Amino acid sequence: MPAIDVPFLGSLVISLTLVSAAYTFAVSLAAGRGRPQMLGAARFGTYATCALIALGICLLAYAFQTHDFRIRYVARYSDRSMSWWYLVTSLWGGQDGSLLWWSFLLGGWTSLCTRWMKGRFTELQPWVIATLMSIIGFFQILMLFAANPFAITPASTPLDGEGLNPLLQNYWMIIHPPTLYMGFVGWSIPFSFAIAALATGRLHDEWLHAIRKWTLMVWLFLSCGLLLGALWSYEELGWGGYWAWDPVENASFMPWLVGTAFLHSIIIQERYGMLKGWNIFLICLTFFMTIFGTFLTRSGLIASVHSFAKSDIGIYFVWYMGFLATGCAALIIWRWKKLAAVHKIESLASREFAFLLNNWVLIAMMVTTLVLTTFPLLSEWMWQEEVTVGPPIYNRWMVPFGIVLLTLAGVGPLISWRKATGKNMARAFARPVGFAISAGVLHALFGSAVGFAAYIPAEAVYDAPADKLLAALFSVAPLISTITCSFVVGTVFQEFWRGTTVRMRTKGENAGTALITLVSRAKRRYGGYIVHVAVVLMYIGFTGAAYDVEKEAALRPGEALEIGGYQVRYDDVRMESDTSKRMVFTDMTILDADGDEVALVSPAKFIYRTHPEMPTTEVAIRYGLIEDIYVIMASVDSSTRLGTFRVIIRPLVMWIWLGALLMIFGTFIAVSPSVKEVLAERQRGFSMTRGARAVAGVAALLSIAIPWLVVRFGATHAMGMIFVLLAGAVVLGILTFLWQSLRGAFGADEGLAFAAAAPRVERVALVDEKNALVRSLKDLEFERDLGKISDKDYERLEKRLRSRAREVLRLLDVDVAPYIEDAERLVAKHLEKLGKGSPYRDRLRDESEESAPPKQKKKKSKPKAEAEPERKPDPVAESATAKAALKPARGTVTCWSCDTENDADADWCKKCGSRVSERQCGECDTWNDPDAAFCKKCAHRFEARAETASDSETEEPK
Amino acid sequence: VTRFILILVACALVPLSAFAQQPPEMPPGHPPVGPLGAREEITDEEERADQENREERDEPGVPEEHLRQALAGETPEISSAGPSPEVPTGSIRVMVVDQHGDPVPAVDVELAVMHQDGERDRNRQPTDEAGLTIFGDLPTGSGQAYRINVYDGGARISSNPFQLPPDQGYHVSIIKLPTTRNAEAVLLMLHRTFLELRADRLHVVHQLQFVNLARETYVFPSEGLEVRLPEGATAFQTQEVMTDQRLVETDGGFELSGSLTPGRTTLVYAYDLELDGTELDFEVPIPFRTFAVRVEALASPDMRLEVDGMPAAEAHETDGHRLLLTEMQREPTDPPLDAIRIHLRGIEGPGPERFVAIGAALVFLVMGILFAYRGGAADPVHAARSRRLQKDELLAQAAELERMFETNEVGPKYRQKHMDIITTQLASLLREEEAAKSRDA
């Protein structure tokens, strides 16, 4: 028995975590309500809370490795024969431990997010932290009062544990639950930002910018978790499929649907300020569905093949869901006016509307899944009638939704933002639609010949008109799927091809460079397109289920079963055993039509020592791109060697897993930081290299220490020691963080540089709007280049956007322009002191000249509070001053039309809206390089340009 | 358990038979029990004569031989099923006979089919003059399971579920016994209570070992036999049995219905009782005449078990567990036993730290709400220091940017753009500084 009193310490740690979360919650609220100096205390409190959870995990892991069966959870989910890695997976093998694991992952997300937020979103930060702490607090209460993983075995300590469920002793179990939990738990981050935005009233794009990448990462984890679950089901559960519409599967699928809708919907708000309220609602609903899903899984309310045992924690979830729903609704109602849209959808033939339709379909899918999942319960409550809703009903309803969704995935990229004309749409749709129809015709003509018929008759499950209609649709689903999938693939290909050719034409790049630049400049868009193709691949895999062939037979050694052009021959039965189980294998040979050997497979039954009543079915699968051969041994008589086998030919399943890999790739592209972002992070002091070195150092240390410990003490003891060492390190971390936090709370912290006043809401909103306008202008131009929008619409929309952009720039200038000169002087002084060059060296010269009688060029003297205490800048009056102050400061580009100075990388003039990245010839309208002297087409000589800003500081702005 | 039962059987034949012939007082709600009357010194001849007379009078009775067989578990099986090469593949042949082995015609035989997806089908057809009926054209393999049921006078006689093999049919034999609602010959041989502490509740498992000493099937009252559970019992569970007994949860207890065939039958049900503190008292009702009562509890070192009217519990060590056990055997002359009262003492709890934690958390929660409600102002000293620190950070960023520019890591355009961002942020800080000075002034 281990010397450490883990049960007591573990319970104590959970209690301390609750206290720490509550403390952090309190100081966060203080920071959020006018005491920014408390923000540092909140941040360190967050780290301390998360470290406490990590300590809890280390203690439980140690208890598992040392077989501390005093702890009920350890006794129930492990035994002495289990290897150390399954002892680690036992952490999340049962209900109580999985709640601690849930908290641990939430702590991980929270720490990362808090680290990332340093110095950013200072107004939102306290509320984000407070929300996250409230979630962590809820899970601690749940553990303390309903599912304590450190609770002792109330009776006497057993000599050995009951062991992990044999179905969970599988390699997919090592990665599937953590990945799924990461996806589930991760939605807390965007949800917390949404709550922060509601609480502070900063409901413009700021919170969306903050969560953009987090949301994508969380979505990726949840998607991978679902797919790994499907793979686990396919390989381990042995029922022949990958998705059974089980309530627990549905519990994960529902938040995924709403989260996917949210991912699409935020793009519209970022672009055009629409759907603010809808986005808030969607993210709240996503988080709510994760909690609801957990409630379904753990309360035992609905029977499921792989839910946790029935328990009393359901009521806690009911209260929490009630609190969540009420709180979110109250906040949304409170901020209703601020959630009003800035713009409205101009046309139904627009990408915005396609996105909205996509949202509606996804929500409809979620509602359908919810109703079907809870229908047995509703039926029992309302009509006292027990009903079962099986997979056929789900499949019938989901097929039409899936087809519409997939069609929208193809339509969306082809339609332009704002408004698409018939002519442009015809041009954009022609090729993809032609490709889709051709594929459909080919499928209809030759599908049967190659074993993939276009029409598969389906019968109605119930005698209802709607079901007959669905059955009819189901019959032609293979053909419709072919058409739709081809359409989406055609669309995506066309988007890549046209984007590349436009770059090749306008920028003179070669095809490779153009493609890479195209993707790198709009990673989220093109990453999204790749994800769409991945979904198509998966959809093809799902459609393959229509062609399943199944056969069952009792065979004696030497006999064979014929199925789908194959012969599956039963060769012999053999038995093996290891420390934890007996294994009965049946060796079989798969032969093709010519009698050639295709594969050797060995389906088996494993009988675990701890669960002899629960033999597991180990299927044997021969994977293939066209079809999988899935062999299940139902039973075998060891004396007569008579075996009963079930063989299923499952076409196209491999495409699902390939689609999953492509989806991961696409999401990585969408999430990956640009070079600019990496440089910006580095500039902010975050060193990737330093982080990588630290990780590599720790990894190297562990790679030496672990083998030594394993050799010296044996694997299990070594792992126990490692967890003790980790726990020790975590304790040091906790003490440090708490000390820092308390210092911050009592005003003794010197390192809270990020607690300075945040930019005002109005300014942040203006910056957001400016960025959105710039993106819109770029989109507009790109879509015109792609031919998605007519010249007339382009001009009209561009004029409107430019007009608004001018106004926004003017308002932005007003705010800080009077202080720019001083700021530049400060930078120049600092850099000079360090012996570095500076783009603002001239400021120092100005300063020395300033000591002399002031020159006329100075538009602003240094603000003197003593001299002008009542000075309140008037936006309109100071506009010119602001521009003047800005003008000489930058490396600028002068507008060829009105000579206004613009930012060096500006594409458009902020005053007249002309394109400054190129110069238009007045004679032939050809666009030329901005500094060209002659038109490249008609050789018209341009007028001499104004000098650039750095050369003409003394000029007044025109 | 098996050893214990065998010992009981060996030791208790005489008192048991006395039990079977005593007209005891039954607990409330118990089904009526017919008179038996005491008899002395019965010879074999008398016994045979008596049996014959009884059969002539159609009176129930429990012959010694039946009693012995019932207790030893040697009663004939009333249903059997197995593959038979004489039956065509995909068919089930059912034969219904009476207790003498004579075929019983015109009996409705039900074929219940349970499909792999959970769907169920039922099909009924009568037996012919030879007591036979055949269900044909049935799917073979593991996609579905079959079961044969015969209903008679409130009892259901069922075969064990089976799957049809792909190469032969199945033969099922059912013995249809007479039925009675007279519980005279039914005895609860052992009422066993097993207690296990689980976190915040006590898990109680009852195992009821019935023995039907007659050659008739006993049928529970048509409205079911109502059995109470201790107050506050939750999470009632029962172990599904293949025999004809059903335990349906009702308000405050459960209803026992179905039938008991001759011989032994074991029923198991369980429920939870909430633990609140370190002690627990509850009462367990006994629904039938009972021969032996036993209470066992898996116990921690400090836990004690007491049952009113039973000897002090003894501690045993079983597979590393500390087991507290007490039991008593009853005599026919003992007063009726309606219930037993169980007391558990010295239960280990989760400790007070969670309440301390929740108290501290509530204090912080209230503080947080107060902070949020009252609002506050930035501490000017902190704000100034913070601005200074942020200014230093921005200047450090500028220096880093310049270094990157000098080492050609970034180009002039990037440098200018980001230097502008830094200066704009600095300008914003300067504006804040000025505003703060104005406020101070």
Interface residues (C-beta under 8 A of the other chain):
Chain A: F8 S11 L12 I14 S15 L16 L18 V19 A21 A22 Y23 F25 A26 V27 S28 L29 A30 G32 R33 G34 R35 P36 Q37 R72 G119 A130 G137 Q140 I141 L144 F145 A146 N148 A151 I152 P154 A155 S156 T157 P158 L159 K310 D312 T388 G390 E552 A553 A554 A634 S635 T644 R646 K676 L679 A680 R682 Q683 R684 G685 G747 E750 G751 L752 A753 F754 A755 A756 A757 P759 D815 V816 A817 P818 Y819 I820 D822 A823 E824 L826 V827 H830 L831 L834 K836 G837 S838 P839 Y840 P863 A865 E866 P869 E870 A889 R890 G891 D903 A904 D905
Chain B: D117 G118 E119 G141 S142 G143 P165 P166 D167 E196 L197 R198 A199 D200 A235 A297 L298 A299 S300 P301 M303 D319 G320 H321 R322 I347 E348 P350 G351 E353 R354 V356 A357 I358 A360 A361 L362 V363 F364 L365 M367 G368 I369 F371 A372 R374 G375 G376 A377 A378 D379 H382 A383 R385 S386 R387 L389 Q390 K391 D392 E393 L395 A396 Q397 A398 A399 E400 L401 E402 R403 M404 F405 E406 E409 V410 P412 K413 Y414 R415 Q416 K417 H418 M419 D420 I422 T423 T424 L426 A427 S428 L429 L430 R431 E432 E434 K437 S438 A441
